[in-house]
Amino acid sequence: MAFLPLIMMGLSALASASAAKQKANAAKVMAEYNTALAERAAAQTRAAALEEQLILRDEAKKLTKKQRALYAKAGVRVEGSPLEVMLESVSVSAADIAMIAREREIQAQQFESQAAISLLEGRSAVKAGRMGVARSFFGGAARIGTQYTEYQLQRNPGGFKRAT
């Protein structure tokens, strides 16, 4: 009957170790999921940027064609001021396209940074879980040892005798 508390302490240590491991595994799975989401968001951002750039290029081409047609219809030769207006339109469109590419790349890099952080959090959770398992085992062993020592001292108030 005196060993029942020791057995209970051991079972408690095992339960704590198991809980620490399960918590670490759950954190790892969540971190892997978050990593995948962030990586997917980065890829989608880059794809959206390409699509936006294509749309803007098409619009710029249509505008240039429309300007040429209107100048031709009006009998204006495309040189001098009309040419400068068209070049300005093309230049503005090119700047807009470059800005879209830059902004979306920054967003994609932010998502990739989030993915890297999530991956590190997952690895950290696994390490913390291992430490929790070890802490549970060693803490349980220390409590069992202390309890056993107290039990022995109660049985033998004179203390332990060395085995020879």
C-alpha positions as CSV (number, residue, x, y, z in Angstrom):
1,M,0.0,0.0,0.0
2,A,3.0,2.3,0.6
3,F,4.0,2.1,-3.0
4,L,0.7,3.2,-4.4
5,P,1.5,6.9,-4.1
6,L,4.8,6.2,-6.0
7,I,3.0,4.4,-8.7
8,M,0.5,7.2,-9.0
9,M,3.3,9.7,-9.3
10,G,4.9,7.7,-12.0
11,L,1.6,7.5,-13.9
12,S,1.1,11.2,-13.5
13,A,4.6,11.9,-14.9
14,L,3.8,9.6,-17.9
15,A,0.5,11.4,-18.5
16,S,2.2,14.8,-18.3
17,A,4.9,13.6,-20.8
18,S,2.2,12.4,-23.1
19,A,0.3,15.6,-22.9
20,A,3.5,17.6,-23.7
21,K,4.2,15.5,-26.7
22,Q,0.6,15.8,-28.0
23,K,0.7,19.6,-27.5
24,A,4.0,19.8,-29.4
25,N,2.7,17.7,-32.3
26,A,-0.5,19.8,-32.6
27,A,1.6,23.0,-32.7
28,K,3.8,21.5,-35.3
29,V,0.8,20.5,-37.5
30,M,-0.7,24.0,-37.1
31,A,2.7,25.6,-38.0
32,E,3.0,23.4,-41.1
33,Y,-0.5,24.3,-42.1
34,N,0.2,28.0,-41.7
35,T,3.4,27.7,-43.6
36,A,1.5,26.1,-46.5
37,L,-1.1,28.8,-46.4
38,A,1.5,31.6,-46.5
39,E,3.4,29.9,-49.4
40,R,0.2,29.5,-51.3
41,A,-0.7,33.2,-50.7
42,A,2.7,34.2,-52.0
43,A,2.3,32.2,-55.2
44,Q,-1.3,33.6,-55.7
45,T,0.0,37.1,-55.2
46,R,2.7,36.7,-57.8
47,A,0.1,35.2,-60.2
48,A,-2.3,38.1,-59.6
49,A,0.5,40.5,-60.3
50,L,1.3,38.9,-63.7
51,E,-2.4,39.1,-64.5
52,E,-2.7,42.7,-63.5
53,Q,0.4,43.6,-65.6
54,L,-1.1,41.9,-68.6
55,I,-4.4,43.7,-68.3
56,L,-2.6,47.0,-67.9
57,R,-0.4,46.4,-70.9
58,D,-3.5,45.5,-73.0
59,E,-5.2,48.7,-71.9
60,A,-2.1,50.8,-72.7
61,K,-1.9,49.2,-76.2
62,K,-5.6,50.0,-76.7
63,L,-5.1,53.6,-75.6
64,T,-2.2,54.1,-77.9
65,K,-4.1,52.6,-80.9
66,K,-7.1,54.8,-80.0
67,Q,-4.9,57.9,-79.9
68,R,-3.4,57.0,-83.3
69,A,-6.8,56.5,-84.8
70,L,-8.2,59.8,-83.4
71,Y,-5.1,61.7,-84.6
72,A,-5.4,60.1,-88.1
73,K,-9.1,60.8,-88.2
74,A,-8.4,64.4,-87.4
75,G,-5.8,64.6,-90.1
76,V,-3.0,65.2,-87.6
77,R,0.4,63.6,-88.3
78,V,1.9,61.6,-85.4
79,E,4.9,63.7,-84.8
80,G,5.8,66.5,-82.4
81,S,3.2,67.1,-79.7
82,P,0.9,64.2,-80.6
83,L,3.9,61.8,-80.5
84,E,4.9,63.3,-77.1
85,V,1.4,62.7,-75.8
86,M,1.5,59.1,-76.9
87,L,5.0,58.5,-75.5
88,E,3.9,60.0,-72.2
89,S,0.9,57.6,-72.1
90,V,3.2,54.7,-72.8
91,S,5.7,55.9,-70.2
92,V,3.0,56.3,-67.5
93,S,1.6,52.8,-68.3
94,A,5.1,51.3,-68.0
95,A,5.6,53.0,-64.7
96,D,2.2,51.6,-63.5
97,I,3.1,48.1,-64.6
98,A,6.5,48.3,-62.8
99,M,4.8,49.6,-59.6
100,I,2.3,46.8,-59.7
101,A,5.1,44.3,-60.0
102,R,7.0,45.8,-57.2
103,E,4.1,46.0,-54.8
104,R,3.0,42.5,-55.4
105,E,6.5,41.2,-55.0
106,I,6.7,42.9,-51.7
107,Q,3.4,41.3,-50.6
108,A,4.7,37.9,-51.8
109,Q,7.9,38.3,-49.9
110,Q,5.9,39.2,-46.8
111,F,3.9,35.9,-47.2
112,E,7.1,34.0,-47.6
113,S,8.5,35.6,-44.4
114,Q,5.3,34.5,-42.6
115,A,5.8,31.0,-44.0
116,A,9.4,30.9,-42.7
117,I,8.3,32.2,-39.3
118,S,5.6,29.5,-39.1
119,L,8.1,26.8,-40.0
120,L,10.4,28.0,-37.2
121,E,7.5,28.1,-34.8
122,G,6.7,24.5,-35.6
123,R,10.3,23.4,-35.0
124,S,10.4,25.4,-31.8
125,A,7.2,23.6,-30.7
126,V,8.7,20.2,-31.3
127,K,11.8,21.2,-29.2
128,A,9.6,22.6,-26.5
129,G,7.6,19.4,-26.5
130,R,10.7,17.3,-26.1
131,M,11.8,19.5,-23.2
132,G,8.3,19.1,-21.7
133,V,8.5,15.3,-22.0
134,A,12.0,15.3,-20.3
135,R,10.8,17.7,-17.6
136,S,7.8,15.5,-16.9
137,F,9.9,12.4,-16.7
138,F,12.7,13.9,-14.6
139,G,10.3,15.8,-12.3
140,G,8.3,12.6,-11.8
141,A,11.4,10.7,-11.0
142,A,12.5,13.3,-8.5
143,R,9.2,13.3,-6.8
144,I,9.2,9.5,-6.7
145,G,12.7,9.5,-5.3
146,T,11.8,12.1,-2.6
147,Q,8.6,10.2,-1.7
148,Y,10.6,6.9,-1.5
149,T,13.2,8.5,0.6
150,E,10.6,9.8,3.0
151,Y,9.0,6.4,3.1
152,Q,12.3,4.8,4.0
153,L,13.1,7.3,6.7
154,Q,9.7,6.7,8.3
155,R,10.4,3.0,8.3
156,N,13.9,3.4,9.6
157,P,14.2,6.7,11.6
158,G,18.0,6.0,12.1
159,G,18.6,6.6,8.4
160,F,19.9,4.5,5.5
161,K,22.6,2.0,6.1
162,R,25.1,1.4,3.4
163,A,25.2,-2.0,1.9
164,T,28.6,-3.5,2.2
